[in-house]
Amino acid sequence: MRRAVSPLLLVTVALVLADSAVVTLALPDILLHLDASVGQVAWVLIAYNLVLGLGAVPAAMLFARTQPRVFTATGIALFAGASAWCAVADSIEILILARCLQAIGGALALIGCLEQLVAERGERRGVASWVAAGVLGTALGPVAGGLLTQAISWQAIFVVQVPFAVLAVPAALAVRTEPQRVPDRHRPALRANVTLALMSAALTAALFLLVLLLVQGWGRSPATAAITVSVVPVAALAARPLARLLRPPPGVEIAVGCFLVAGGLVGLAIPPSSHLAWTIAPQALVGLGLGLTVDQLTSQAMRMRLPRARHAGWTIGARHLGVVVGLAILTPVFTADLRDAQQPAEQAITALVLDSPLTPESKIAVAQGLGDVLADQRGEVPDLHRAFATLDVDPGEAAAVARLERDLNEQVERAATLAFRDSFLIGAGLAFLALLTLIPIRRRRTP
């Protein structure tokens, strides 16, 4: 059992942080299955990050007053139970409540696992492995969620977490550590935590908006979107060996990472077309930036600061409140831009139908079908295939109808890409703002 303790604790850390974005690709399915509104479904993401962000510091304070083994095992057990409750939730309200409980358990588990990993592996290795597991979980969350949703269902996202968490409970109980009675010796690392919060807000554009663009805007399946966004975690994993090879100063490494994330988000804002290949290079930049910044900033915020758990709580809070800020800023922007893009898109669709080489009767039939689809899906990116699926046209016009459907879909994809542009650029602005926080402030010397 002893050898399996550390891996199970690391898996728990990865799961807790993956849950901040794991349901992103499942949101459309959740919306339909639970008959929820778009605003309610957004809270499935927001509630988890908000509660985790607000609960991390109180959890760290509580840790100092309890038995570490019991504290950690309780947090993991609560996370496991809440994950199971998420899987069987039959209403959006129940799902949001279960996500809140899942976040509370996650906050306890993250703090407890850190101290236990340090007890198992020593200060340097324990903190480094805790940070690395968190970065990997954050990057892999959307990928895992999309694949599970496509292959099984959105409930499977939560079901698969339960056995791993259940196995981690006895693992946590097996680590014998003493309660930490360390006085509060250091102030929180304000600059590192602010930079981390801004970077988390910026990365929300890549981990949240990109998958929405792929699924909702470009009509790709959750599995296709998941495979596409796997570029981010692969690049994030490659960042650490690259940094060890080049050995830049920590400040330079973080600055380069912020710049890469900003550049990647600008690239996602201006793709020449909706071909998935245009997202690969920008995602690689974002992934490299993620790998260079998040773990380095987390390490800086915690290095040589005691009590360790308290400062871990500050970094967890900064990271997840940054995600909430990113969602709060970006979601209204892209939803408003989607609404604003609807009328020009409908005008362009009308022009394409009128200019098509179809008979007047066929044009009228297509226009009626498109009108019904656009009315039913007002406020979101429409799926125009429904208008053509039941269309009865002369066989001689089949090729022209297929070409018209392809042209209309390209027009919708262009409109969706344009609607997401400002949000990606705002995300890039947040990354540049994080870069500015790294500029050293020189204090004036008093004569």
Residue pairs with C-beta under 8 A, 6 or more apart in sequence:
1 170
1 171
1 174
2 174
4 171
5 116
5 120
5 171
5 174
5 175
6 117
6 120
6 121
6 129
8 164
8 167
8 168
8 171
9 113
9 116
9 117
9 120
9 168
9 171
9 172
9 175
10 113
10 117
10 129
10 130
10 133
11 133
11 164
11 168
12 76
12 79
12 109
12 113
12 164
12 165
12 168
13 109
13 110
13 113
13 114
13 130
13 133
13 134
13 137
14 133
14 134
14 136
14 137
14 140
15 79
15 137
15 161
15 164
15 165
16 52
16 79
16 106
16 109
16 110
16 137
17 110
17 133
17 134
17 137
17 138
17 141
18 137
18 138
18 140
18 141
18 144
19 48
19 102
19 103
19 106
19 141
19 161
20 45
20 48
20 49
20 52
20 138
20 141
20 320
20 323
21 45
21 138
21 141
21 142
21 145
21 207
21 208
21 323
22 141
22 142
22 144
22 145
22 157
23 30
23 44
23 45
23 145
23 154
23 157
24 45
24 141
24 142
24 145
24 146
24 207
24 208
24 211
24 212
25 142
25 145
25 146
25 149
25 211
25 215
25 222
25 225
25 226
26 145
26 146
26 148
26 149
26 154
26 157
26 222
27 41
27 42
27 44
27 45
27 212
28 215
28 216
29 149
29 153
29 154
29 222
30 36
30 41
30 44
30 92
30 95
30 154
31 37
31 38
31 41
33 154
34 89
34 90
34 91
34 92
34 95
35 92
36 92
38 335
38 380
40 92
40 96
41 92
42 327
42 331
43 92
43 96
44 92
44 95
44 96
44 99
45 208
45 327
46 324
46 327
46 328
47 96
47 99
47 100
47 103
48 99
48 100
48 102
48 103
48 106
49 103
49 320
49 321
49 323
49 324
49 327
50 103
50 320
50 321
50 324
51 99
51 100
51 103
51 104
51 107
52 103
52 106
52 107
52 316
52 320
53 316
53 317
53 318
53 319
53 320
53 321
53 322
53 323
53 324
54 317
54 321
55 103
55 104
55 107
56 107
56 110
56 111
56 312
56 313
56 314
56 316
56 317
56 320
57 310
57 313
57 314
57 317
58 107
58 313
59 75
59 104
59 107
59 108
59 110
59 111
59 313
60 111
60 307
60 309
60 310
60 312
60 313
61 310
61 313
62 71
62 108
63 71
63 108
63 111
63 112
63 115
63 180
63 309
64 179
64 180
64 181
64 182
64 307
64 309
64 310
65 179
66 179
67 179
68 112
68 115
68 116
68 119
68 175
68 177
68 178
68 179
68 180
69 116
69 172
69 173
69 174
69 175
69 176
69 177
70 173
71 108
71 111
71 112
72 108
72 109
72 111
72 112
72 113
72 115
72 116
72 172
72 175
73 112
73 169
73 170
73 172
73 173
74 108
75 105
75 106
75 107
75 108
75 109
75 110
75 111
75 112
76 105
76 108
76 109
76 112
76 113
76 165
76 168
76 169
76 172
77 105
77 165
77 166
77 169
78 101
78 102
78 104
78 105
78 108
79 102
79 105
79 106
79 108
79 109
79 161
79 165
80 105
80 161
80 162
80 165
80 166
80 169
81 101
81 105
82 98
82 99
82 101
82 102
82 104
82 105
83 102
83 158
83 159
83 161
83 162
83 165
84 158
84 159
84 162
85 94
85 98
85 101
85 102
86 95
86 98
86 99
86 102
86 155
86 158
87 155
87 156
87 157
87 158
87 159
87 162
88 155
89 95
89 98
107 313
107 316
110 134
110 312
110 316
111 309
111 312
111 313
111 316
112 172
113 130
113 172
114 126
114 127
114 130
114 308
114 309
114 312
115 177
115 180
115 308
115 309
116 172
116 175
116 177
117 126
117 127
117 129
117 130
118 126
118 127
118 308
119 126
119 175
119 176
119 177
120 126
120 175
121 129
127 299
127 302
127 308
128 295
128 299
130 312
131 294
131 295
131 298
131 299
132 240
132 295
134 294
134 295
134 298
135 236
135 290
135 291
135 294
135 295
136 233
136 236
136 237
138 203
138 207
138 290
138 294
139 207
139 232
139 233
139 236
139 237
139 287
139 290
140 233
141 207
142 207
142 208
142 211
142 226
142 229
143 226
143 227
143 229
143 230
143 233
144 157
144 226
145 157
145 226
146 211
146 222
146 223
146 225
146 226
146 227
146 229
147 222
147 223
147 226
147 227
148 154
148 156
148 157
148 160
149 156
149 157
149 222
150 221
150 222
150 223
150 226
151 223
180 307
180 308
180 309
182 306
182 307
182 308
183 306
183 307
184 306
184 307
184 310
185 305
185 306
185 307
186 304
186 305
186 306
186 311
188 301
188 305
188 311
188 314
189 300
189 301
189 302
189 305
189 311
189 314
191 437
191 438
192 297
192 298
192 300
192 301
192 315
193 297
193 301
193 314
193 315
193 317
193 318
194 318
194 437
195 254
195 258
195 293
195 297
195 434
195 437
195 438
196 293
196 294
196 297
196 298
196 301
196 315
196 318
196 319
196 322
197 318
197 319
197 321
197 322
197 325
198 322
198 430
198 431
198 433
198 434
198 437
199 257
199 258
199 261
199 293
199 294
199 297
199 322
199 430
199 431
199 434
200 294
200 318
200 319
200 320
200 322
200 323
200 326
201 322
201 323
201 325
201 326
201 329
201 427
201 430
202 261
202 262
202 265
202 326
202 427
202 428
202 430
202 431
202 434
203 261
203 286
203 290
203 294
203 323
203 326
203 427
204 322
204 323
204 326
204 327
204 330
204 427
205 265
205 268
205 326
205 330
205 423
205 424
205 426
205 427
205 428
205 430
206 232
206 261
206 264
206 265
206 268
206 283
206 286
206 427
207 229
207 232
208 326
208 327
208 330
209 330
209 334
209 420
209 423
209 424
209 427
210 229
210 268
210 279
210 283
211 225
211 226
211 229
212 334
212 420
213 268
213 416
213 417
213 420
214 220
214 224
214 225
214 228
214 229
214 276
214 279
215 221
215 222
215 225
216 380
216 381
216 416
217 274
217 381
217 413
217 416
217 417
217 419
217 420
218 274
218 413
218 416
218 417
219 381
219 383
219 409
219 413
220 228
220 276
224 276
228 276
228 279
228 283
229 283
231 279
231 280
231 283
231 284
231 287
232 283
232 286
232 287
232 290
233 287
234 287
235 283
235 284
235 285
235 286
235 287
235 288
235 290
235 291
236 287
236 288
236 290
236 291
237 291
238 287
238 288
238 291
239 257
239 287
239 288
239 289
239 290
239 291
239 292
240 291
240 295
242 288
243 253
243 291
243 292
248 256
250 296
250 300
251 438
253 292
253 293
253 296
254 292
254 293
254 296
254 297
254 438
255 435
255 438
256 289
256 292
257 288
257 289
257 290
257 291
257 292
257 293
257 296
258 289
258 293
258 431
258 432
258 434
258 435
258 438
259 289
259 431
259 435
260 285
260 286
260 288
260 289
260 292
261 285
261 286
261 289
261 290
261 293
261 428
261 431
262 289
262 428
262 429
262 431
262 432
262 435
263 282
263 285
263 428
264 281
264 282
264 283
264 284
264 285
264 286
264 287
264 289
265 282
265 286
265 424
265 425
265 427
265 428
265 431
266 282
266 424
266 425
266 428
267 281
267 282
267 285
268 279
268 282
268 283
268 286
268 424
269 420
269 421
269 422
269 424
269 425
269 428
270 421
271 278
271 279
271 282
271 417
272 278
273 413
274 410
274 413
274 414
274 416
274 417
289 431
293 434
294 319
297 315
298 315
298 319
301 311
301 314
301 315
301 318
302 308
302 311
302 312
302 315
305 311
326 427
326 430
329 426
329 430
330 423
330 426
330 427
333 422
333 423
333 426
334 419
334 420
334 422
334 423
337 418
337 419
337 420
337 421
337 422
337 423
338 379
338 380
338 381
338 416
338 419
339 379
340 419
341 415
341 416
341 418
341 419
342 378
342 379
342 415
344 415
345 411
345 412
345 415
346 374
348 411
348 415
349 370
349 374
349 384
349 408
349 411
349 412
350 367
352 404
352 407
352 408
352 411
353 363
353 366
353 367
353 370
353 404
353 408
354 363
356 363
356 366
356 400
356 403
356 404
357 400
358 366
358 393
358 397
358 400
358 401
358 404
359 394
359 397
362 393
362 394
362 397
362 401
365 391
365 392
365 393
366 387
366 388
366 391
366 401
366 404
369 386
369 387
369 388
369 390
369 391
370 384
370 387
370 408
372 387
373 382
373 383
373 384
373 386
373 387
374 382
377 383
381 412
381 415
381 416
382 412
384 405
384 408
384 409
384 412
385 405
385 409
388 401
388 405
391 401
393 401
